[in-house]
Amino acid sequence: MNKQYDFLDVISVASFLISLQNLDLNVSTDDLSEYTNSIIQRLEKDINDIHEHLSVQDAKINALLNRLEDIYGNKRNL
């Protein structure tokens, strides 16, 4: 039996060793999906918070405009 290693064997072993070293760096699709979902959930919460804040501000502005109309009448020259 010939115990010589040809170039393909050396490349295969080197590739295997490199893949073992990088095993902890590989990201599975499940990990990526979980990370993406967590980002989406945080973004949706932040968007909802902003929308709620803007709705409150709109109501305050409308109340101010209504009060100004009550005081000055329905004039367009404010």
KAJO-V137186 format. One line per field, one symbol per residue. phi: phi as a letter, one per 30 degrees, with the letter a starting at -180 (. if undefined). A space follows every 50 residues. Layout:
BEGIN
phi->???
END
This chain:
BEGIN
phi->.dcdcceddddddddddddddcedddcddddddddddddddddddddddd dddddddedddddddddddddcicdccd
END
